[in-house]
Amino acid sequence: MTDQRVAEHDGITATYSETDAERLLEFDREGNRAAIAQNVDGYAMLKVRETADGDELERYYGFDMALDHAAERLGVSPHDLPVPEAAEDMGM
């Protein structure tokens, strides 16, 4: 069985998790990090942060825009970001 919460591609690791309040998608590329957070109910805007518990950098309605910002922070194309299956429905 594959883990639906972790995905890797070309040196980038993406990890999906949930807390009591948020759904989190964290990316790591050679120590550079970006995180996308959404409330656990799944209807609020997505917040891009440097880390899962870091300060909010920007908010987006769409998952694609949040992925663009995360990719920019990591210095890669948004198409290079792996997205675990469990996180595919993030965004409004």
Backbone as CSV, one residue per row, in Angstrom:
resi,resn,N_x,N_y,N_z,CA_x,CA_y,CA_z,C_x,C_y,C_z
1,MET,0.841,-1.174,0.000,0.000,0.000,0.000,0.890,1.242,0.000
2,THR,0.582,2.231,-0.847,1.367,3.461,-0.888,0.814,4.475,0.103
3,ASP,1.693,5.334,0.574,1.289,6.385,1.509,0.693,7.533,0.710
4,GLN,-0.565,7.841,0.938,-1.253,8.908,0.225,-0.905,10.283,0.784
5,ARG,-0.050,10.334,1.795,0.262,11.600,2.437,1.671,12.103,2.149
6,VAL,2.470,11.336,1.428,3.832,11.739,1.084,4.048,11.505,-0.401
7,ALA,4.679,12.487,-1.055,5.025,12.338,-2.472,6.407,12.947,-2.680
8,GLU,7.172,12.355,-3.583,8.514,12.858,-3.879,8.697,12.950,-5.385
9,HIS,9.422,13.979,-5.794,9.740,14.139,-7.213,10.965,15.031,-7.344
10,ASP,11.970,14.555,-8.027,13.137,15.342,-8.403,13.729,16.139,-7.219
11,GLY,13.897,15.449,-6.090,14.521,16.082,-4.927,13.596,16.910,-4.059
12,ILE,12.309,16.913,-4.370,11.315,17.651,-3.582,10.441,16.635,-2.855
13,THR,10.278,16.833,-1.560,9.394,15.981,-0.767,8.193,16.803,-0.325
14,ALA,7.010,16.268,-0.523,5.771,16.906,-0.077,5.125,16.005,0.959
15,THR,4.715,16.595,2.065,4.081,15.847,3.146,2.762,16.509,3.514
16,TYR,1.699,15.741,3.519,0.376,16.230,3.896,0.058,15.740,5.309
17,SER,-0.490,16.639,6.131,-0.910,16.256,7.476,-2.110,17.103,7.883
18,GLU,-2.725,16.706,8.968,-3.856,17.464,9.512,-3.658,17.657,11.004
19,THR,-3.991,18.855,11.470,-4.032,19.138,12.900,-5.504,19.286,13.277
20,ASP,-5.776,19.662,14.502,-7.161,19.895,14.902,-7.785,21.053,14.126
21,ALA,-6.949,21.999,13.669,-7.458,23.207,13.030,-7.162,23.319,11.536
22,GLU,-6.113,22.641,11.049,-5.676,22.879,9.675,-5.297,21.617,8.915
23,ARG,-5.415,21.740,7.606,-4.831,20.785,6.672,-3.522,21.427,6.209
24,LEU,-2.438,20.685,6.224,-1.122,21.236,5.895,-0.454,20.437,4.788
25,LEU,0.096,21.152,3.837,0.900,20.552,2.786,2.261,21.232,2.845
26,GLU,3.282,20.462,3.229,4.625,21.010,3.412,5.556,20.475,2.335
27,PHE,6.363,21.377,1.795,7.341,21.018,0.772,8.741,21.262,1.312
28,ASP,9.653,20.383,0.937,11.060,20.542,1.312,11.920,20.214,0.104
29,ARG,12.819,21.137,-0.223,13.780,20.920,-1.303,15.134,21.406,-0.821
30,GLU,16.009,20.473,-0.511,17.369,20.785,-0.084,17.384,21.784,1.084
31,GLY,16.478,21.599,2.028,16.419,22.462,3.203,15.583,23.715,3.027
32,ASN,15.183,24.030,1.801,14.269,25.145,1.560,12.858,24.629,1.750
33,ARG,12.035,25.433,2.398,10.699,24.959,2.744,9.609,25.936,2.347
34,ALA,8.442,25.380,2.137,7.221,26.149,1.906,6.072,25.300,2.419
35,ALA,5.042,25.950,2.913,3.883,25.232,3.428,2.612,25.914,2.952
36,ILE,1.610,25.103,2.687,0.281,25.590,2.334,-0.671,25.062,3.393
37,ALA,-1.470,25.966,3.960,-2.402,25.580,5.025,-3.824,25.998,4.660
38,GLN,-4.765,25.179,5.074,-6.190,25.473,4.899,-6.911,24.997,6.145
39,ASN,-8.020,25.665,6.488,-8.715,25.200,7.684,-9.203,23.772,7.470
40,VAL,-9.405,23.072,8.547,-9.723,21.635,8.488,-11.058,21.373,7.792
41,ASP,-11.949,22.375,7.767,-13.228,22.209,7.083,-13.082,22.310,5.572
42,GLY,-11.950,22.849,5.106,-11.649,22.866,3.689,-12.319,23.942,2.866
43,TYR,-12.858,24.995,3.490,-13.537,26.013,2.692,-12.875,27.382,2.745
44,ALA,-11.873,27.571,3.551,-11.239,28.880,3.684,-10.115,29.042,2.665
45,MET,-9.640,30.276,2.549,-8.527,30.556,1.658,-7.291,29.785,2.117
46,LEU,-6.423,29.502,1.162,-5.163,28.822,1.452,-4.125,29.840,1.886
47,LYS,-3.355,29.493,2.892,-2.300,30.367,3.399,-0.954,29.767,3.021
48,VAL,-0.086,30.575,2.438,1.268,30.126,2.147,2.171,30.664,3.248
49,ARG,3.000,29.777,3.773,3.932,30.115,4.847,5.308,29.559,4.500
50,GLU,6.310,30.049,5.202,7.645,29.491,5.018,7.718,28.083,5.603
51,THR,7.092,27.897,6.757,6.996,26.584,7.406,5.570,26.401,7.897
52,ALA,5.229,25.193,8.315,3.867,24.901,8.750,3.406,25.813,9.882
53,ASP,4.304,26.149,10.791,3.916,26.996,11.923,4.455,28.423,11.790
54,GLY,4.915,28.779,10.596,5.460,30.112,10.364,4.375,31.146,10.118
55,ASP,4.816,32.383,9.953,3.900,33.476,9.678,3.338,33.363,8.264
56,GLU,2.117,33.793,8.111,1.462,33.788,6.807,2.155,34.787,5.877
57,LEU,2.460,34.343,4.664,3.073,35.217,3.671,2.032,35.779,2.709
58,GLU,1.048,34.962,2.360,0.024,35.357,1.395,-1.145,34.393,1.483
59,ARG,-2.334,34.850,1.010,-3.531,33.995,0.955,-4.020,33.903,-0.481
60,TYR,-4.556,32.733,-0.810,-5.070,32.495,-2.153,-6.371,31.707,-2.089
61,TYR,-7.260,31.960,-3.050,-8.473,31.150,-3.175,-8.157,29.821,-3.841
62,GLY,-7.315,29.862,-4.857,-7.063,28.674,-5.649,-5.803,27.933,-5.253
63,PHE,-5.867,26.622,-5.337,-4.735,25.759,-5.032,-3.591,26.027,-6.007
64,ASP,-3.918,26.254,-7.287,-2.877,26.506,-8.282,-2.040,27.727,-7.928
65,MET,-2.688,28.784,-7.476,-1.957,30.004,-7.110,-1.075,29.768,-5.883
66,ALA,-1.581,29.009,-4.914,-0.780,28.693,-3.730,0.422,27.831,-4.115
67,LEU,0.211,26.889,-5.029,1.321,26.062,-5.509,2.356,26.913,-6.256
68,ASP,1.895,27.892,-7.038,2.821,28.799,-7.734,3.729,29.503,-6.735
69,HIS,3.136,30.011,-5.658,3.903,30.730,-4.647,4.883,29.786,-3.944
70,ALA,4.427,28.607,-3.588,5.304,27.629,-2.928,6.472,27.261,-3.847
71,ALA,6.185,27.054,-5.123,7.237,26.709,-6.082,8.250,27.841,-6.211
72,GLU,7.768,29.060,-6.232,8.665,30.218,-6.305,9.605,30.251,-5.108
73,ARG,9.083,29.959,-3.932,9.916,29.934,-2.718,10.997,28.864,-2.808
74,LEU,10.692,27.759,-3.492,11.645,26.655,-3.613,12.533,26.775,-4.840
75,GLY,12.233,27.724,-5.716,13.033,27.913,-6.914,12.810,26.867,-7.984
76,VAL,11.572,26.375,-8.081,11.233,25.360,-9.075,9.952,25.760,-9.799
77,SER,9.616,25.025,-10.842,8.351,25.225,-11.546,7.223,24.604,-10.719
78,PRO,6.041,25.208,-10.736,4.908,24.603,-10.021,4.626,23.170,-10.493
79,HIS,4.931,22.878,-11.748,4.699,21.532,-12.292,5.649,20.502,-11.697
80,ASP,6.725,20.964,-11.061,7.687,20.055,-10.431,7.284,19.653,-9.017
81,LEU,6.292,20.351,-8.453,5.888,20.045,-7.075,5.047,18.774,-7.025
82,PRO,5.477,17.801,-6.260,4.642,16.609,-6.074,3.519,16.937,-5.094
83,VAL,2.337,16.420,-5.357,1.199,16.645,-4.452,0.659,15.280,-4.029
84,PRO,0.750,14.975,-2.750,0.214,13.698,-2.263,-1.292,13.606,-2.564
85,GLU,-1.740,12.417,-2.826,-3.148,12.202,-3.167,-4.104,12.818,-2.136
86,ALA,-3.770,12.724,-0.868,-4.651,13.240,0.188,-4.810,14.756,0.134
87,ALA,-3.908,15.458,-0.550,-3.957,16.924,-0.612,-4.529,17.450,-1.924
88,GLU,-4.852,16.586,-2.852,-5.282,17.026,-4.185,-6.541,17.873,-4.190
89,ASP,-7.367,17.786,-3.148,-8.632,18.539,-3.131,-8.540,19.842,-2.321
90,MET,-7.341,20.295,-2.014,-7.209,21.551,-1.267,-7.593,22.715,-2.170
91,GLY,-8.062,23.792,-1.574,-8.485,24.977,-2.321,-9.985,25.081,-2.383
92,MET,-10.433,26.211,-2.895,-11.874,26.448,-2.955,-12.436,26.081,-4.312
